[in-house]
């Protein structure tokens, strides 16, 4: 649900972006390098989707497009910094996803076929105000991340290979064939630089994500249609997100080739302002699809570094470890990381390992759920039928022993 004030902010943003597109200054109409993507100066977390585009646009308006740092008034205050007198903040959107666990007429949780409790979902849009680093007194100058060109090329090559996309080389055109489900690009030697090759291939990979077997976006082969132009907009924004994360810049030739679609984009967005937000949402999903294996690699590297710093750290629990215990027969489904906030799980405790800090609960006939003991108020006992109820805000899960219940026939 979007409030009237939030809708007003959206309409203002749409107008600014349409003006920027017509002037060729929209964030995706410029070359992007690593470090340019807006991020929170305190937490280090990058802003995503429409927030990333909005803040990049505002950084340009403030004359500090080379500094991607943003933070809230309270964050600045906690750091001992101050918002400069007279400065105005920029609104960003955050989505609050509320989930209410489903229960049956007896108050028991309703489980799906995988043994997970079903939930009723709702979405609320919240607006917050952030300030650019240039609007803050006391914050240190921005130092861009160093980028190794060899590592950048290696990352781009990995992304293309691990995607599984069929990439054909030859000819003088670059395109994605929806009917053949392949990417066509000229030979590598035909590009001015290696970065130009990767920039082109990654842009076509954005189109590749829209195939029905992947993200299933609406597409068209008619280059003069609104659908075709909208897909180009999605690919443009997706390329920007990928470029900002990989460090592969988009080329000026790339922008020149797609300048013809600007009028289509502006017309479509002015007729339907929400079209921009849909395009950004689709572009975010496309970039996540492209970068998913790279994200896994980065998490594994971070975990390896953490374990190296803490040699006493216990090895990660795996699904195979649980399966090897043969706690129940058949095609068992194992859930190592259950949804915990506001969730309830009912069933018998089959295994407890206090040294490793986990217990295994049977939920449903063929499902096992693994719980961390550190998240629970007490350690359950093997063989007990219990209800494990998680609160919110990292509260400890409550455990209650369940009595066996027999429901009589209803007349």
C-alpha distance (Angstrom), angle and dihedral (degrees) to the residues before:
residue distance angle dihedral
X1 . . .
X2 3.83 . .
X3 3.79 120.1 .
X4 3.79 121.2 -134.2
X5 3.81 89.7 -110.4
X6 3.81 91.8 51.9
X7 3.81 89.6 49.0
X8 3.79 88.9 51.9
X9 3.81 90.8 53.8
X10 3.80 89.3 49.4
X11 3.79 92.8 52.4
X12 3.82 90.4 50.3
X13 3.80 90.4 50.7
X14 3.81 92.3 49.0
X15 3.80 90.5 53.1
X16 3.82 92.2 49.3
X17 3.78 92.3 48.4
X18 3.80 93.7 47.6
X19 3.81 89.5 52.1
X20 3.80 90.1 47.6
X21 3.81 92.7 49.8
X22 3.80 91.5 51.0
X23 3.82 88.8 51.1
X24 3.82 92.9 44.7
X25 3.81 92.8 -117.4
X26 3.81 102.5 110.2
X27 3.82 111.3 130.3
X28 3.80 92.2 -108.4
X29 3.82 90.4 51.7
X30 3.79 93.0 69.4
X31 3.77 134.6 67.8
X32 3.77 112.4 -92.1
X33 3.79 127.8 -155.2
X34 3.78 133.8 -179.4
X35 3.80 111.7 -68.4
X36 3.81 96.1 29.4
X37 3.80 95.1 97.1
X38 3.83 110.0 100.2
X39 3.79 114.5 -107.4
X40 3.80 138.9 171.1
X41 3.80 110.2 -91.0
X42 3.82 92.8 -145.8
X43 3.80 105.7 38.7
X44 3.81 95.8 29.8
X45 3.81 90.3 -135.9
X46 3.80 117.6 142.0
X47 3.79 120.7 -123.8
X48 3.79 113.9 -121.4
X49 3.78 139.9 -152.9
X50 3.77 118.5 -9.3
X51 3.82 91.4 -2.8
X52 3.80 91.0 60.4
X53 3.79 91.6 51.1
X54 3.80 94.2 43.6
X55 3.82 93.5 50.5
X56 3.80 92.8 44.7
X57 3.79 89.3 52.8
X58 3.80 91.5 48.2
X59 3.82 91.6 48.3
X60 3.81 87.4 57.5
X61 3.80 91.2 48.7
X62 3.81 90.3 52.4
X63 3.79 90.8 50.7
X64 3.80 94.1 -115.6
X65 3.80 104.7 100.1
X66 3.81 89.1 143.3
X67 3.83 92.6 64.5
X68 3.84 113.3 68.6
X69 3.84 98.6 -178.3
X70 3.80 123.5 123.0
X71 3.80 134.4 166.8
X72 3.80 142.7 166.3
X73 3.80 126.9 -100.0
X74 3.82 91.1 -108.1
X75 3.80 93.0 49.0
X76 3.80 90.2 53.0
X77 3.80 90.5 48.5
X78 3.82 92.5 50.2
X79 3.80 89.5 53.3
X80 3.79 92.4 50.5
X81 3.79 92.3 -108.8
X82 3.80 127.0 124.7
X83 3.78 137.1 -142.9
X84 3.78 108.4 -117.2
X85 3.84 114.4 -109.1
X86 3.79 113.8 -91.0
X87 3.82 95.7 14.6
X88 3.80 117.7 139.7
X89 3.78 122.4 -144.7
X90 3.80 129.9 -132.2
X91 3.79 123.3 -120.9
X92 3.79 120.8 -123.3
X93 3.78 128.9 -175.3
X94 3.77 127.1 -126.6
X95 3.76 124.6 -177.4
X96 3.77 121.4 -135.6
X97 3.78 110.6 -155.8
X98 3.78 111.2 -158.4
X99 3.78 118.5 -163.5
X100 3.76 124.8 -170.7
X101 3.81 114.8 -165.8
X102 3.81 114.2 -121.8
X103 3.78 117.9 -124.4
X104 3.77 132.4 -176.1
X105 3.79 128.3 -124.3
X106 3.79 90.5 -80.2
X107 3.81 93.6 52.3
X108 3.80 93.6 -106.1
X109 3.82 120.3 135.4
X110 3.80 117.3 -96.1
X111 3.81 109.8 -128.1
X112 3.78 128.1 -158.8
X113 3.80 124.7 -135.7
X114 3.82 90.0 -83.4
X115 3.78 92.9 55.8
X116 3.81 95.0 -106.3
X117 3.76 121.1 131.6
X118 3.79 112.2 -107.7
X119 3.79 117.5 -123.6
X120 3.78 138.2 -162.2
X121 3.80 110.0 -127.9
X122 3.79 132.4 -152.8
X123 3.81 132.2 171.5
X124 3.80 128.6 -143.2
X125 3.80 123.1 -173.1
X126 3.81 115.4 -139.4
X127 3.82 124.6 -167.8
X128 3.79 123.1 -147.6
X129 3.79 132.9 -180.0
X130 3.81 121.8 -124.7
X131 3.79 133.0 179.1
X132 3.79 130.0 -141.2
X133 3.81 118.9 -117.6
X134 3.81 89.5 -112.5
X135 3.82 87.8 62.0
X136 3.82 92.3 56.0
X137 3.80 127.1 86.6
X138 3.79 116.2 -144.4
X139 3.80 99.5 22.5
X140 3.80 115.1 126.9
X141 3.82 122.3 -113.5
X142 3.78 116.2 -86.3
X143 3.79 117.7 -101.0
X144 3.84 111.4 -162.2
X145 3.78 118.9 -133.4
X146 3.77 116.1 -96.4
X147 3.78 112.8 -114.6
X148 3.79 123.8 -156.4
X149 3.85 108.0 -149.3
X150 3.82 91.5 -149.9
X151 3.81 92.6 52.5
X152 3.81 89.8 45.8
X153 3.80 92.2 54.5
X154 3.80 91.5 45.0
X155 3.80 90.5 52.7
X156 3.81 92.3 49.4
X157 3.82 90.9 48.7
X158 3.82 90.8 50.6
X159 3.80 92.0 49.9
X160 3.79 92.4 52.5
X161 3.82 94.3 46.5
X162 3.80 97.0 42.9
X163 3.80 91.9 49.1
X164 3.79 89.2 71.6
X165 3.80 90.7 -136.7
X166 3.80 117.8 150.4
X167 3.81 106.2 -120.1
X168 3.80 117.3 -169.2
X169 3.80 122.8 -166.3
X170 3.78 127.9 -148.4
X171 3.77 142.9 69.1
X172 3.78 126.9 56.2
X173 3.79 101.0 -81.7
X174 3.79 136.1 79.8
X175 3.80 117.6 -149.8
X176 3.78 145.7 131.2
X177 3.80 118.2 -116.7
X178 3.80 110.7 -145.7
X179 3.81 94.0 -171.5
X180 3.81 93.6 49.4
X181 3.83 94.2 32.3
X182 3.80 94.3 -136.9
X183 3.81 138.9 116.2
X184 3.80 120.3 -124.4
X185 3.81 120.8 -160.0
X186 3.82 133.3 160.8
X187 3.81 119.2 -98.9
X188 3.80 113.7 -73.4
X189 3.81 91.6 -113.8
X190 3.81 90.8 60.9
X191 3.80 91.5 67.0
X192 3.81 120.7 86.7
X193 3.79 92.4 -130.6
X194 3.79 138.7 7.1
X195 3.81 88.4 -112.8
X196 3.82 89.8 57.9
X197 3.80 90.1 55.2
X198 3.80 94.1 49.9
X199 3.81 92.5 44.1
X200 3.81 90.6 54.5
X201 3.81 95.0 44.0
X202 3.81 93.0 48.2
X203 3.80 91.0 50.4
X204 3.81 90.2 54.2
X205 3.80 88.4 46.1
X206 3.81 87.2 60.4
X207 3.81 88.0 59.4
X208 3.82 89.5 45.7
X209 3.83 90.6 61.3
X210 3.82 90.0 63.5
X211 3.82 94.2 68.3
X212 3.86 114.5 122.9
X213 3.81 90.3 -112.7
X214 3.80 90.4 57.6
X215 3.83 123.9 27.2
X216 3.81 94.8 -17.6
X217 3.80 100.9 -142.2
X218 3.79 122.6 178.4
X219 3.80 108.2 -99.0
X220 3.80 139.4 172.6
X221 3.80 135.9 -162.8
X222 3.83 90.7 -146.2
X223 3.81 103.8 101.6
X224 3.82 90.7 -161.3
X225 3.80 95.6 54.9
X226 3.81 127.3 102.8
X227 3.81 89.5 -126.0
X228 3.80 91.3 57.8
X229 3.81 91.2 48.0
X230 3.81 92.0 49.3
X231 3.80 91.0 51.7
X232 3.81 88.8 52.0
X233 3.79 89.1 52.7
X234 3.82 90.5 52.1
X235 3.80 90.4 49.7
X236 3.81 91.7 47.1
X237 3.79 93.2 53.7
X238 3.81 92.7 41.4
X239 3.82 89.2 52.1
X240 3.79 88.6 52.6
X241 3.81 92.1 53.3
X242 3.81 92.1 47.3
X243 3.80 92.1 44.4
X244 3.79 92.1 52.1
X245 3.81 91.1 52.6
X246 3.80 100.5 40.3
X247 3.79 99.2 37.6
X248 3.82 92.5 -127.1
X249 3.83 104.3 137.0
X250 3.77 122.6 -140.7
X251 3.78 113.0 -120.1
X252 3.79 129.0 -121.6
X253 3.83 88.2 -122.2
X254 3.79 87.0 58.7
X255 3.81 91.5 56.2
X256 3.80 92.4 45.3
X257 3.81 90.7 53.7
X258 3.79 92.1 53.8
X259 3.81 99.4 39.4
X260 3.80 89.6 97.6
X261 3.80 90.6 69.3
X262 3.82 95.8 57.4
X263 3.81 94.5 90.1
X264 3.82 90.0 50.2
X265 3.81 91.3 50.1
X266 3.79 94.5 48.1
X267 3.81 92.5 46.1
X268 3.80 93.1 49.3
X269 3.81 93.7 46.9
X270 3.80 94.4 46.3
X271 3.81 90.4 51.4
X272 3.80 91.9 46.6
X273 3.84 114.3 17.4
X274 3.79 91.2 -171.6
X275 3.82 88.2 62.5
X276 3.80 87.9 78.2
X277 3.80 92.4 54.5
X278 3.79 91.2 47.2
X279 3.81 90.6 50.3
X280 3.80 92.1 49.3
X281 3.79 91.1 47.9
X282 3.80 90.9 50.7
X283 3.81 90.6 46.0
X284 3.80 91.1 51.8
X285 3.82 90.1 52.4
X286 3.80 90.3 47.6
X287 3.80 92.4 52.3
X288 3.81 90.8 47.0
X289 3.81 89.2 52.6
X290 3.80 90.8 50.6
X291 3.80 94.7 46.8
X292 3.81 100.2 37.3
X293 3.81 96.8 106.0
X294 3.80 91.8 43.8
X295 3.80 89.5 53.1
X296 3.81 91.1 52.4
X297 3.81 89.8 50.2
X298 3.80 91.9 50.6
X299 3.81 91.9 50.1
X300 3.79 91.2 49.4
X301 3.80 91.3 49.3
X302 3.81 90.7 49.8
X303 3.81 90.4 49.3
X304 3.81 91.4 49.0
X305 3.80 90.5 51.6
X306 3.81 90.8 49.1
X307 3.80 92.0 49.5
X308 3.80 90.0 48.1
X309 3.78 89.8 55.0
X310 3.82 90.4 46.9
X311 3.85 108.3 39.5
X312 3.82 91.1 177.3
X313 3.80 91.0 63.0
X314 3.82 111.3 123.3
X315 3.82 117.8 -116.9
X316 3.80 115.6 -98.8
X317 3.79 116.1 -91.4
X318 3.81 111.2 -116.4
X319 3.78 134.6 -159.8
X320 3.80 89.4 -118.3
X321 3.81 90.2 57.0
X322 3.79 90.2 56.8
X323 3.80 92.9 44.2
X324 3.81 90.5 52.2
X325 3.81 89.0 61.5
X326 3.82 88.9 64.5
X327 3.79 91.0 -148.5
X328 3.80 92.8 164.0
X329 3.79 132.2 11.1
X330 3.78 130.7 -118.3
X331 3.79 132.0 34.0
X332 3.78 95.4 -20.4
X333 3.79 120.1 -165.8
X334 3.79 112.7 -145.4
X335 3.81 121.8 -158.6
X336 3.81 110.3 -166.7
X337 3.79 94.7 172.7
X338 3.80 109.4 34.0
X339 3.79 120.8 -172.7
X340 3.78 101.0 -96.3
X341 3.81 113.0 176.7
X342 3.79 108.0 97.3
X343 3.80 92.7 -11.9
X344 3.80 130.3 132.5
X345 3.79 127.5 -156.3
X346 3.81 123.8 -167.6
X347 3.77 125.4 -166.8
X348 3.79 148.4 83.7
X349 3.81 122.2 -52.7
X350 3.81 105.8 -122.7
X351 3.80 101.7 175.5
X352 3.81 138.8 14.0
X353 3.82 124.4 -170.1
X354 3.79 110.3 -179.7
X355 3.80 93.2 176.2
X356 3.82 90.9 59.1
X357 3.80 92.7 34.5
X358 3.80 103.7 -123.0
X359 3.79 144.3 98.4
X360 3.81 132.3 -157.5
X361 3.80 122.0 -133.5
X362 3.80 127.6 -169.2
X363 3.82 108.8 -132.1
X364 3.76 113.6 -179.2
X365 3.78 123.2 -13.3
X366 3.79 99.6 -62.6
X367 3.80 106.2 18.3
X368 3.79 132.4 97.3
X369 3.79 123.7 -165.5
X370 3.81 120.7 -162.9
X371 3.83 116.4 -148.6
X372 3.80 128.6 -167.2
X373 3.79 110.7 -125.2
X374 3.79 90.7 -144.8
X375 3.80 88.5 66.3
X376 3.81 93.0 54.9
X377 3.82 132.3 81.4
X378 3.80 91.9 -133.7
X379 3.78 141.4 1.7
X380 3.83 112.2 -95.0
X381 3.79 122.1 -136.1
X382 3.78 125.0 -113.7
X383 3.79 111.5 -102.7
X384 3.79 95.9 22.5
X385 3.80 119.8 127.1
X386 3.78 102.9 -136.0
X387 3.78 142.3 168.1
X388 3.82 113.2 -132.4
X389 3.81 110.8 -159.9
X390 3.79 120.4 -170.2
X391 3.78 121.2 -156.7
X392 3.78 127.1 -161.1
X393 3.80 135.0 -94.6
X394 3.81 92.2 41.7
X395 3.80 93.9 -59.6
X396 3.79 115.8 164.9
X397 3.80 114.9 -96.9
X398 3.80 115.4 -108.5
X399 3.79 119.4 -131.9
X400 3.78 123.3 -152.9
X401 3.80 126.6 177.5
X402 3.80 111.6 -123.0
X403 3.76 124.0 -140.4
X404 3.77 116.9 -135.3
X405 3.79 108.7 -98.7
X406 3.80 128.2 -157.3
X407 3.79 117.1 -168.2
X408 3.79 115.6 -149.3
X409 3.75 124.9 -139.1
X410 3.77 115.1 -76.0
X411 3.77 116.5 -132.0
